[in-house]
Amino acid sequence: MRYKAGWLVPNHILALTHFEPVVTMEDFRDIATDAHMALQEATQPFHLLIDNRFIVDKTVVNLDSMLKALPILEHTHLRWIVVVLPEAVKETAAVRQIQRHGSIQLKFVDSLTSAFQHLAREDDRIDGVVGMELSWSDWISYAENPIVTGEE
């Protein structure tokens, strides 16, 4: 498996993580299909967490480009897209502004923990960072990828 995409918290937090450092066109197509399937279930406000820590590409895509590439993300219930930047550019997270498109907001962060902290601050339905970390550990099993389970 080259990536995992699906509900981290059903109908609340949609997540994507990569197990390989390069995202292929086939991966992108498959991710779009998986996201489309998951979004059919969205009936309330939700967030998208994208874990790009292990991607080698240093390109950081803005919100408009993201929505053009994946128009299915212009979902009426999507509130936050939180992207964990690749290791090579994570130090730029603090200087990147929050981007907005209608009710959708995009924030870049430097770590998975920062992503969880942001979502917990923005959504009172989230029961703290520890709960998010446990959900992530359950969602990404060690057998699937031992590196992606933690903050390594």
LOLUM-729099 format. One record per residue: residue in one letter; x, y, z of N, C-alpha, C in turn. Coordinates in nm, 4 decimals, always signed. Example, Ala and Ser with C-alpha at 12.3 -4.5 7.8 and 13.67 -1.06 7.14 Angstrom:
+--------+----------+----------+----------+----------+----------+----------+----------+----------+----------+
! residu !     n_xx !     n_yy !     n_zz !    ca_xx !    ca_yy !    ca_zz !     c_xx !     c_yy !     c_zz !
+--------+----------+----------+----------+----------+----------+----------+----------+----------+----------+
!      A !  +1.3190 !  -0.5690 !  +0.7800 !  +1.2300 !  -0.4500 !  +0.7800 !  +1.3200 !  -0.3300 !  +0.7800 !
!      S !  +1.2850 !  -0.2250 !  +0.7080 !  +1.3670 !  -0.1060 !  +0.7140 !  +1.2900 !  +0.0030 !  +0.7870 !
+--------+----------+----------+----------+----------+----------+----------+----------+----------+----------+
***
This chain:
+--------+----------+----------+----------+----------+----------+----------+----------+----------+----------+
! residu !     n_xx !     n_yy !     n_zz !    ca_xx !    ca_yy !    ca_zz !     c_xx !     c_yy !     c_zz !
+--------+----------+----------+----------+----------+----------+----------+----------+----------+----------+
!      M !  +0.0855 !  -0.1179 !  +0.0000 !  +0.0000 !  +0.0000 !  +0.0000 !  +0.0902 !  +0.1245 !  +0.0000 !
!      R !  +0.0642 !  +0.2175 !  -0.0902 !  +0.1467 !  +0.3378 !  -0.1044 !  +0.0941 !  +0.4553 !  -0.0221 !
!      Y !  -0.0316 !  +0.4486 !  +0.0177 !  -0.0946 !  +0.5559 !  +0.0949 !  -0.2155 !  +0.4973 !  +0.1659 !
!      K !  -0.2712 !  +0.5762 !  +0.2547 !  -0.3995 !  +0.5391 !  +0.3147 !  -0.4847 !  +0.6648 !  +0.3177 !
!      A !  -0.6078 !  +0.6520 !  +0.2750 !  -0.7030 !  +0.7622 !  +0.2765 !  -0.8359 !  +0.7081 !  +0.3274 !
!      G !  -0.8987 !  +0.7837 !  +0.4160 !  -1.0281 !  +0.7426 !  +0.4692 !  -1.0603 !  +0.8196 !  +0.5957 !
!      W !  -1.1662 !  +0.7795 !  +0.6599 !  -1.2108 !  +0.8478 !  +0.7804 !  -1.1250 !  +0.8075 !  +0.8993 !
!      L !  -1.0523 !  +0.9024 !  +0.9547 !  -0.9800 !  +0.8823 !  +1.0802 !  -1.0824 !  +0.8769 !  +1.1931 !
!      V !  -1.1749 !  +0.9715 !  +1.1908 !  -1.2906 !  +0.9734 !  +1.2808 !  -1.4117 !  +0.9815 !  +1.1884 !
!      P !  -1.4946 !  +0.8784 !  +1.1848 !  -1.6050 !  +0.8741 !  +1.0886 !  -1.6895 !  +1.0021 !  +1.0848 !
!      N !  -1.7081 !  +1.0523 !  +0.9625 !  -1.7908 !  +1.1702 !  +0.9356 !  -1.7425 !  +1.2933 !  +1.0122 !
!      H !  -1.6126 !  +1.2957 !  +1.0466 !  -1.5598 !  +1.4076 !  +1.1239 !  -1.4194 !  +1.4489 !  +1.0784 !
!      I !  -1.3283 !  +1.3528 !  +1.0652 !  -1.1934 !  +1.3831 !  +1.0190 !  -1.1536 !  +1.2827 !  +0.9117 !
!      L !  -1.1401 !  +1.3340 !  +0.7906 !  -1.0926 !  +1.2552 !  +0.6777 !  -0.9411 !  +1.2697 !  +0.6753 !
!      A !  -0.8690 !  +1.1608 !  +0.6549 !  -0.7231 !  +1.1669 !  +0.6620 !  -0.6591 !  +1.1012 !  +0.5400 !
!      L !  -0.5389 !  +1.1488 !  +0.5122 !  -0.4561 !  +1.0931 !  +0.4054 !  -0.3126 !  +1.0919 !  +0.4549 !
!      T !  -0.2461 !  +0.9789 !  +0.4407 !  -0.1040 !  +0.9714 !  +0.4694 !  -0.0376 !  +0.8913 !  +0.3594 !
!      H !  +0.0897 !  +0.9178 !  +0.3412 !  +0.1662 !  +0.8515 !  +0.2356 !  +0.2698 !  +0.7590 !  +0.2974 !
!      F !  +0.2882 !  +0.6424 !  +0.2357 !  +0.3889 !  +0.5472 !  +0.2800 !  +0.5119 !  +0.5497 !  +0.1899 !
!      E !  +0.5041 !  +0.6204 !  +0.0801 !  +0.6149 !  +0.6305 !  -0.0154 !  +0.6502 !  +0.7769 !  -0.0346 !
!      P !  +0.7773 !  +0.8089 !  -0.0605 !  +0.8196 !  +0.9492 !  -0.0716 !  +0.7769 !  +1.0197 !  -0.2003 !
!      V !  +0.7343 !  +0.9436 !  -0.3006 !  +0.6921 !  +1.0029 !  -0.4272 !  +0.5465 !  +0.9653 !  -0.4540 !
!      V !  +0.4644 !  +1.0660 !  -0.4841 !  +0.3238 !  +1.0433 !  -0.5174 !  +0.3141 !  +1.0358 !  -0.6695 !
!      T !  +0.2690 !  +0.9225 !  -0.7188 !  +0.2572 !  +0.9022 !  -0.8631 !  +0.1212 !  +0.9516 !  -0.9122 !
!      M !  +0.1081 !  +0.9631 !  -1.0425 !  -0.0215 !  +1.0009 !  -1.0997 !  -0.1276 !  +0.8959 !  -1.0668 !
!      E !  -0.0871 !  +0.7713 !  -1.0653 !  -0.1804 !  +0.6645 !  -1.0286 !  -0.2249 !  +0.6805 !  -0.8831 !
!      D !  -0.1293 !  +0.7126 !  -0.7932 !  -0.1643 !  +0.7380 !  -0.6530 !  -0.2660 !  +0.8511 !  -0.6446 !
!      F !  -0.2376 !  +0.9616 !  -0.7144 !  -0.3250 !  +1.0782 !  -0.7110 !  -0.4662 !  +1.0414 !  -0.7566 !
!      R !  -0.4756 !  +0.9656 !  -0.8651 !  -0.6060 !  +0.9220 !  -0.9159 !  -0.6777 !  +0.8352 !  -0.8130 !
!      D !  -0.6039 !  +0.7416 !  -0.7528 !  -0.6647 !  +0.6519 !  -0.6542 !  -0.7069 !  +0.7282 !  -0.5281 !
!      I !  -0.6250 !  +0.8244 !  -0.4855 !  -0.6591 !  +0.9069 !  -0.3696 !  -0.7874 !  +0.9852 !  -0.3977 !
!      A !  -0.7987 !  +1.0415 !  -0.5176 !  -0.9195 !  +1.1153 !  -0.5554 !  -1.0416 !  +1.0247 !  -0.5505 !
!      T !  -1.0277 !  +0.9021 !  -0.5972 !  -1.1386 !  +0.8062 !  -0.5942 !  -1.1768 !  +0.7724 !  -0.4507 !
!      D !  -1.0756 !  +0.7451 !  -0.3664 !  -1.1024 !  +0.7129 !  -0.2262 !  -1.1684 !  +0.8307 !  -0.1539 !
!      A !  -1.1203 !  +0.9509 !  -0.1805 !  -1.1788 !  +1.0699 !  -0.1182 !  -1.3233 !  +1.0877 !  -0.1625 !
!      H !  -1.3482 !  +1.0682 !  -0.2910 !  -1.4845 !  +1.0810 !  -0.3438 !  -1.5784 !  +0.9826 !  -0.2732 !
!      M !  -1.5322 !  +0.8598 !  -0.2567 !  -1.6147 !  +0.7586 !  -0.1886 !  -1.6419 !  +0.7999 !  -0.0437 !
!      A !  -1.5387 !  +0.8443 !  +0.0262 !  -1.5551 !  +0.8829 !  +0.1666 !  -1.6474 !  +1.0029 !  +0.1799 !
!      L !  -1.6346 !  +1.0990 !  +0.0890 !  -1.7149 !  +1.2206 !  +0.0989 !  -1.8632 !  +1.1956 !  +0.0761 !
!      Q !  -1.8973 !  +1.0824 !  +0.0187 !  -2.0388 !  +1.0468 !  +0.0028 !  -2.1047 !  +1.0280 !  +0.1391 !
!      E !  -2.0241 !  +0.9996 !  +0.2409 !  -2.0746 !  +0.9747 !  +0.3757 !  -2.0830 !  +1.1010 !  +0.4612 !
!      A !  -2.0244 !  +1.2114 !  +0.4150 !  -2.0167 !  +1.3330 !  +0.4970 !  -2.1530 !  +1.3996 !  +0.5089 !
!      T !  -2.2020 !  +1.4083 !  +0.6338 !  -2.3335 !  +1.4686 !  +0.6578 !  -2.3276 !  +1.5823 !  +0.7589 !
!      Q !  -2.2074 !  +1.6144 !  +0.8067 !  -2.1904 !  +1.7204 !  +0.9064 !  -2.0539 !  +1.7849 !  +0.8826 !
!      P !  -2.0250 !  +1.8967 !  +0.9488 !  -1.8936 !  +1.9598 !  +0.9309 !  -1.7806 !  +1.8606 !  +0.9602 !
!      F !  -1.6803 !  +1.8608 !  +0.8721 !  -1.5657 !  +1.7721 !  +0.8890 !  -1.4386 !  +1.8440 !  +0.8468 !
!      H !  -1.3257 !  +1.7794 !  +0.8766 !  -1.1941 !  +1.8341 !  +0.8460 !  -1.1148 !  +1.7313 !  +0.7665 !
!      L !  -1.0165 !  +1.7789 !  +0.6923 !  -0.9267 !  +1.6935 !  +0.6156 !  -0.7859 !  +1.7115 !  +0.6697 !
!      L !  -0.7237 !  +1.6030 !  +0.7090 !  -0.5863 !  +1.6034 !  +0.7586 !  -0.4997 !  +1.5317 !  +0.6556 !
!      I !  -0.4009 !  +1.6031 !  +0.6008 !  -0.3115 !  +1.5456 !  +0.5008 !  -0.1715 !  +1.5379 !  +0.5607 !
!      D !  -0.1205 !  +1.4182 !  +0.5726 !  +0.0113 !  +1.3945 !  +0.6300 !  +0.1124 !  +1.3772 !  +0.5164 !
!      N !  +0.1876 !  +1.4838 !  +0.4882 !  +0.2885 !  +1.4812 !  +0.3819 !  +0.4305 !  +1.4746 !  +0.4371 !
!      R !  +0.4476 !  +1.4328 !  +0.5614 !  +0.5804 !  +1.4334 !  +0.6241 !  +0.6861 !  +1.3604 !  +0.5438 !
!      F !  +0.6495 !  +1.2533 !  +0.4776 !  +0.7495 !  +1.1691 !  +0.4121 !  +0.7586 !  +1.1908 !  +0.2616 !
!      I !  +0.6887 !  +1.2913 !  +0.2112 !  +0.6953 !  +1.3242 !  +0.0688 !  +0.8258 !  +1.3996 !  +0.0426 !
!      V !  +0.8953 !  +1.3663 !  -0.0651 !  +1.0225 !  +1.4338 !  -0.0951 !  +1.0037 !  +1.5616 !  -0.1753 !
!      D !  +0.8924 !  +1.5749 !  -0.2444 !  +0.8667 !  +1.6960 !  -0.3233 !  +0.8527 !  +1.8155 !  -0.2290 !
!      K !  +0.9229 !  +1.9227 !  -0.2575 !  +0.9206 !  +2.0415 !  -0.1715 !  +0.8142 !  +2.1422 !  -0.2135 !
!      T !  +0.7371 !  +2.1103 !  -0.3160 !  +0.6320 !  +2.1988 !  -0.3627 !  +0.5178 !  +2.2013 !  -0.2613 !
!      V !  +0.4746 !  +2.3212 !  -0.2265 !  +0.3616 !  +2.3370 !  -0.1350 !  +0.2470 !  +2.3974 !  -0.2156 !
!      V !  +0.1405 !  +2.3231 !  -0.2274 !  +0.0270 !  +2.3626 !  -0.3105 !  -0.0665 !  +2.4519 !  -0.2302 !
!      N !  -0.1101 !  +2.5627 !  -0.2907 !  -0.2034 !  +2.6518 !  -0.2215 !  -0.3459 !  +2.5971 !  -0.2305 !
!      L !  -0.4360 !  +2.6590 !  -0.1566 !  -0.5730 !  +2.6105 !  -0.1485 !  -0.6434 !  +2.6136 !  -0.2835 !
!      D !  -0.6281 !  +2.7211 !  -0.3584 !  -0.6945 !  +2.7279 !  -0.4885 !  -0.6501 !  +2.6146 !  -0.5801 !
!      S !  -0.5199 !  +2.5871 !  -0.5839 !  -0.4685 !  +2.4779 !  -0.6675 !  -0.5203 !  +2.3424 !  -0.6199 !
!      M !  -0.5281 !  +2.3268 !  -0.4882 !  -0.5787 !  +2.2026 !  -0.4305 !  -0.7237 !  +2.1784 !  -0.4733 !
!      L !  -0.8044 !  +2.2836 !  -0.4662 !  -0.9457 !  +2.2709 !  -0.5019 !  -0.9649 !  +2.2510 !  -0.6520 !
!      K !  -0.8769 !  +2.3081 !  -0.7326 !  -0.8838 !  +2.2856 !  -0.8778 !  -0.8453 !  +2.1423 !  -0.9124 !
!      A !  -0.7443 !  +2.0897 !  -0.8437 !  -0.7002 !  +1.9523 !  -0.8700 !  -0.8006 !  +1.8493 !  -0.8193 !
!      L !  -0.8660 !  +1.8801 !  -0.7085 !  -0.9647 !  +1.7907 !  -0.6482 !  -1.0928 !  +1.8683 !  -0.6178 !
!      P !  -1.1721 !  +1.8982 !  -0.7211 !  -1.2940 !  +1.9772 !  -0.6988 !  -1.3920 !  +1.9132 !  -0.6006 !
!      I !  -1.3796 !  +1.7842 !  -0.5776 !  -1.4674 !  +1.7181 !  -0.4801 !  -1.4456 !  +1.7723 !  -0.3395 !
!      L !  -1.3316 !  +1.8404 !  -0.3172 !  -1.3062 !  +1.8985 !  -0.1851 !  -1.3913 !  +2.0220 !  -0.1569 !
!      E !  -1.4516 !  +2.0779 !  -0.2598 !  -1.5403 !  +2.1927 !  -0.2368 !  -1.6740 !  +2.1430 !  -0.1831 !
!      H !  -1.6654 !  +2.0690 !  -0.0767 !  -1.7810 !  +2.0070 !  -0.0124 !  -1.8421 !  +2.1065 !  +0.0859 !
!      T !  -1.9734 !  +2.1115 !  +0.0911 !  -2.0408 !  +2.2089 !  +0.1775 !  -2.0077 !  +2.1913 !  +0.3254 !
!      H !  -1.9660 !  +2.0718 !  +0.3659 !  -1.9373 !  +2.0464 !  +0.5068 !  -1.7886 !  +2.0556 !  +0.5434 !
!      L !  -1.7005 !  +2.0704 !  +0.4453 !  -1.5573 !  +2.0775 !  +0.4763 !  -1.5250 !  +2.2109 !  +0.5417 !
!      R !  -1.4551 !  +2.2062 !  +0.6553 !  -1.4189 !  +2.3282 !  +0.7275 !  -1.2692 !  +2.3553 !  +0.7229 !
!      W !  -1.1877 !  +2.2634 !  +0.7701 !  -1.0431 !  +2.2830 !  +0.7741 !  -0.9724 !  +2.1761 !  +0.6921 !
!      I !  -0.8723 !  +2.2172 !  +0.6176 !  -0.7738 !  +2.1268 !  +0.5591 !  -0.6445 !  +2.1587 !  +0.6330 !
!      V !  -0.5893 !  +2.0606 !  +0.6997 !  -0.4635 !  +2.0796 !  +0.7729 !  -0.3606 !  +1.9888 !  +0.7069 !
!      V !  -0.2525 !  +2.0516 !  +0.6589 !  -0.1484 !  +1.9777 !  +0.5875 !  -0.0195 !  +1.9786 !  +0.6688 !
!      V !  +0.0289 !  +1.8593 !  +0.7016 !  +0.1592 !  +1.8457 !  +0.7648 !  +0.2616 !  +1.8511 !  +0.6512 !
!      L !  +0.3447 !  +1.9546 !  +0.6543 !  +0.4408 !  +1.9761 !  +0.5464 !  +0.5478 !  +1.8670 !  +0.5425 !
!      P !  +0.6052 !  +1.8446 !  +0.4226 !  +0.7171 !  +1.7504 !  +0.4117 !  +0.8334 !  +1.7939 !  +0.5006 !
!      E !  +0.9071 !  +1.6974 !  +0.5456 !  +1.0205 !  +1.7206 !  +0.6355 !  +1.1132 !  +1.8303 !  +0.5838 !
!      A !  +1.1386 !  +1.8322 !  +0.4543 !  +1.2342 !  +1.9266 !  +0.3960 !  +1.1899 !  +2.0727 !  +0.4041 !
!      V !  +1.0590 !  +2.0975 !  +0.4203 !  +1.0096 !  +2.2361 !  +0.4248 !  +0.9247 !  +2.2645 !  +0.5489 !
!      K !  +0.9261 !  +2.1746 !  +0.6453 !  +0.8386 !  +2.1910 !  +0.7623 !  +0.8674 !  +2.3181 !  +0.8410 !
!      E !  +0.9913 !  +2.3672 !  +0.8369 !  +1.0256 !  +2.4886 !  +0.9122 !  +0.9561 !  +2.6122 !  +0.8566 !
!      T !  +0.8964 !  +2.6025 !  +0.7380 !  +0.8255 !  +2.7170 !  +0.6797 !  +0.6798 !  +2.7262 !  +0.7255 !
!      A !  +0.6332 !  +2.6276 !  +0.8005 !  +0.4921 !  +2.6239 !  +0.8409 !  +0.4508 !  +2.7484 !  +0.9177 !
!      A !  +0.5356 !  +2.7947 !  +1.0077 !  +0.5005 !  +2.9078 !  +1.0950 !  +0.4789 !  +3.0378 !  +1.0176 !
!      V !  +0.5414 !  +3.0535 !  +0.9032 !  +0.5288 !  +3.1790 !  +0.8284 !  +0.4201 !  +3.1731 !  +0.7206 !
!      R !  +0.3606 !  +3.0584 !  +0.7031 !  +0.2557 !  +3.0447 !  +0.6013 !  +0.1217 !  +3.0886 !  +0.6582 !
!      Q !  +0.0542 !  +3.1738 !  +0.5851 !  -0.0750 !  +3.2266 !  +0.6273 !  -0.1859 !  +3.1230 !  +0.6076 !
!      I !  -0.2883 !  +3.1328 !  +0.6891 !  -0.4089 !  +3.0522 !  +0.6679 !  -0.4742 !  +3.1019 !  +0.5402 !
!      Q !  -0.5144 !  +3.0086 !  +0.4553 !  -0.5812 !  +3.0424 !  +0.3301 !  -0.7292 !  +3.0083 !  +0.3428 !
!      R !  -0.8130 !  +3.0876 !  +0.2758 !  -0.9578 !  +3.0667 !  +0.2843 !  -1.0209 !  +3.0643 !  +0.1453 !
!      H !  -1.1232 !  +2.9807 !  +0.1347 !  -1.2068 !  +2.9749 !  +0.0147 !  -1.3470 !  +2.9428 !  +0.0648 !
!      G !  -1.4318 !  +3.0441 !  +0.0721 !  -1.5649 !  +3.0243 !  +0.1296 !  -1.5514 !  +2.9806 !  +0.2746 !
!      S !  -1.6139 !  +2.8686 !  +0.3099 !  -1.6075 !  +2.8196 !  +0.4482 !  -1.4879 !  +2.7266 !  +0.4720 !
!      I !  -1.4094 !  +2.7013 !  +0.3683 !  -1.2938 !  +2.6115 !  +0.3799 !  -1.1692 !  +2.6934 !  +0.4146 !
!      Q !  -1.0944 !  +2.6446 !  +0.5127 !  -0.9685 !  +2.7085 !  +0.5515 !  -0.8562 !  +2.6054 !  +0.5434 !
!      L !  -0.7391 !  +2.6523 !  +0.5001 !  -0.6218 !  +2.5666 !  +0.4886 !  -0.5127 !  +2.6171 !  +0.5811 !
!      K !  -0.4567 !  +2.5256 !  +0.6588 !  -0.3459 !  +2.5589 !  +0.7480 !  -0.2348 !  +2.4572 !  +0.7263 !
!      F !  -0.1103 !  +2.5079 !  +0.7174 !  +0.0077 !  +2.4229 !  +0.7082 !  +0.0704 !  +2.4139 !  +0.8469 !
!      V !  +0.1125 !  +2.2941 !  +0.8843 !  +0.1756 !  +2.2722 !  +1.0145 !  +0.3039 !  +2.1921 !  +0.9960 !
!      D !  +0.3854 !  +2.1884 !  +1.1026 !  +0.5159 !  +2.1232 !  +1.0941 !  +0.5190 !  +1.9803 !  +1.1475 !
!      S !  +0.4104 !  +1.9341 !  +1.2083 !  +0.4099 !  +1.7989 !  +1.2653 !  +0.2670 !  +1.7479 !  +1.2803 !
!      L !  +0.2566 !  +1.6190 !  +1.2980 !  +0.1269 !  +1.5577 !  +1.3217 !  +0.0671 !  +1.6096 !  +1.4523 !
!      T !  +0.1500 !  +1.6251 !  +1.5541 !  +0.1027 !  +1.6782 !  +1.6823 !  +0.0470 !  +1.8196 !  +1.6641 !
!      S !  +0.1159 !  +1.9032 !  +1.5873 !  +0.0657 !  +2.0394 !  +1.5597 !  -0.0690 !  +2.0341 !  +1.4879 !
!      A !  -0.0846 !  +1.9391 !  +1.3978 !  -0.2125 !  +1.9236 !  +1.3271 !  -0.3232 !  +1.8890 !  +1.4254 !
!      F !  -0.2964 !  +1.7930 !  +1.5140 !  -0.3957 !  +1.7531 !  +1.6141 !  -0.4290 !  +1.8696 !  +1.7070 !
!      Q !  -0.3276 !  +1.9447 !  +1.7487 !  -0.3504 !  +2.0593 !  +1.8372 !  -0.4395 !  +2.1629 !  +1.7696 !
!      H !  -0.4120 !  +2.1903 !  +1.6428 !  -0.4921 !  +2.2889 !  +1.5702 !  -0.6384 !  +2.2434 !  +1.5616 !
!      L !  -0.6596 !  +2.1194 !  +1.5222 !  -0.7974 !  +2.0706 !  +1.5076 !  -0.8699 !  +2.0696 !  +1.6421 !
!      A !  -0.8007 !  +2.0331 !  +1.7484 !  -0.8631 !  +2.0326 !  +1.8812 !  -0.9011 !  +2.1742 !  +1.9252 !
!      R !  -0.8188 !  +2.2739 !  +1.8908 !  -0.8511 !  +2.4144 !  +1.9242 !  -0.9698 !  +2.4653 !  +1.8430 !
!      E !  -0.9797 !  +2.4230 !  +1.7191 !  -1.0814 !  +2.4760 !  +1.6281 !  -1.2160 !  +2.4045 !  +1.6358 !
!      D !  -1.2192 !  +2.2861 !  +1.6916 !  -1.3419 !  +2.2061 !  +1.6896 !  -1.3651 !  +2.1465 !  +1.8278 !
!      D !  -1.4651 !  +2.1967 !  +1.8980 !  -1.4905 !  +2.1495 !  +2.0344 !  -1.5467 !  +2.0070 !  +2.0390 !
!      R !  -1.5761 !  +1.9505 !  +1.9240 !  -1.6208 !  +1.8108 !  +1.9202 !  -1.5026 !  +1.7144 !  +1.9339 !
!      I !  -1.3798 !  +1.7663 !  +1.9164 !  -1.2609 !  +1.6819 !  +1.9264 !  -1.2189 !  +1.6750 !  +2.0723 !
!      D !  -1.2035 !  +1.5536 !  +2.1194 !  -1.1741 !  +1.5307 !  +2.2606 !  -1.0233 !  +1.5277 !  +2.2862 !
!      G !  -0.9565 !  +1.6370 !  +2.2537 !  -0.8155 !  +1.6538 !  +2.2868 !  -0.7178 !  +1.5845 !  +2.1947 !
!      V !  -0.5933 !  +1.6261 !  +2.2109 !  -0.4847 !  +1.5778 !  +2.1271 !  -0.4539 !  +1.4307 !  +2.1530 !
!      V !  -0.4599 !  +1.3879 !  +2.2782 !  -0.4294 !  +1.2488 !  +2.3110 !  -0.5252 !  +1.1552 !  +2.2386 !
!      G !  -0.6527 !  +1.1913 !  +2.2371 !  -0.7508 !  +1.1100 !  +2.1656 !  -0.7215 !  +1.1015 !  +2.0166 !
!      M !  -0.6770 !  +1.2131 !  +1.9590 !  -0.6417 !  +1.2144 !  +1.8167 !  -0.5202 !  +1.1251 !  +1.7914 !
!      E !  -0.4201 !  +1.1336 !  +1.8784 !  -0.3001 !  +1.0513 !  +1.8623 !  -0.3348 !  +0.9027 !  +1.8716 !
!      L !  -0.4243 !  +0.8675 !  +1.9619 !  -0.4673 !  +0.7285 !  +1.9737 !  -0.5440 !  +0.6845 !  +1.8503 !
!      S !  -0.6307 !  +0.7719 !  +1.7995 !  -0.7051 !  +0.7398 !  +1.6773 !  -0.6088 !  +0.7165 !  +1.5613 !
!      W !  -0.5067 !  +0.8042 !  +1.5512 !  -0.4083 !  +0.7908 !  +1.4434 !  -0.3340 !  +0.6574 !  +1.4547 !
!      S !  -0.2917 !  +0.6224 !  +1.5750 !  -0.2192 !  +0.4961 !  +1.5958 !  -0.3061 !  +0.3763 !  +1.5588 !
!      D !  -0.4346 !  +0.3843 !  +1.5906 !  -0.5268 !  +0.2761 !  +1.5538 !  -0.5497 !  +0.2723 !  +1.4031 !
!      W !  -0.5596 !  +0.3913 !  +1.3415 !  -0.5892 !  +0.4015 !  +1.1983 !  -0.4722 !  +0.3527 !  +1.1136 !
!      I !  -0.3508 !  +0.3885 !  +1.1541 !  -0.2298 !  +0.3457 !  +1.0836 !  -0.1631 !  +0.2395 !  +1.1681 !
!      S !  -0.1791 !  +0.1164 !  +1.1291 !  -0.1194 !  +0.0100 !  +1.2096 !  +0.0301 !  -0.0001 !  +1.1818 !
!      Y !  +0.1028 !  -0.0476 !  +1.2791 !  +0.2466 !  -0.0671 !  +1.2661 !  +0.2777 !  -0.1602 !  +1.1491 !
!      A !  +0.1935 !  -0.2588 !  +1.1277 !  +0.2162 !  -0.3536 !  +1.0188 !  +0.2098 !  -0.2845 !  +0.8828 !
!      E !  +0.1211 !  -0.1828 !  +0.8700 !  +0.1114 !  -0.1113 !  +0.7422 !  +0.2363 !  -0.0293 !  +0.7171 !
!      N !  +0.2810 !  +0.0422 !  +0.8190 !  +0.4020 !  +0.1225 !  +0.8040 !  +0.4508 !  +0.1692 !  +0.9395 !
!      P !  +0.5618 !  +0.1136 !  +0.9866 !  +0.6121 !  +0.1477 !  +1.1198 !  +0.6592 !  +0.2937 !  +1.1318 !
!      I !  +0.6984 !  +0.3558 !  +1.0240 !  +0.7488 !  +0.4941 !  +1.0313 !  +0.6346 !  +0.5930 !  +1.0468 !
!      V !  +0.5270 !  +0.5744 !  +0.9763 !  +0.4184 !  +0.6714 !  +0.9709 !  +0.3343 !  +0.6712 !  +1.0985 !
!      T !  +0.3505 !  +0.5725 !  +1.1841 !  +0.2693 !  +0.5672 !  +1.3053 !  +0.3045 !  +0.6755 !  +1.4046 !
!      G !  +0.4252 !  +0.7255 !  +1.4026 !  +0.4657 !  +0.8234 !  +1.5031 !  +0.5256 !  +0.9471 !  +1.4442 !
!      E !  +0.5949 !  +1.0224 !  +1.5279 !  +0.6526 !  +1.1505 !  +1.4902 !  +0.7953 !  +1.1397 !  +1.4383 !
!      E !  +0.8409 !  +1.0205 !  +1.4044 !  +0.9795 !  +1.0016 !  +1.3621 !  +1.0171 !  +1.0877 !  +1.2448 !
+--------+----------+----------+----------+----------+----------+----------+----------+----------+----------+
***
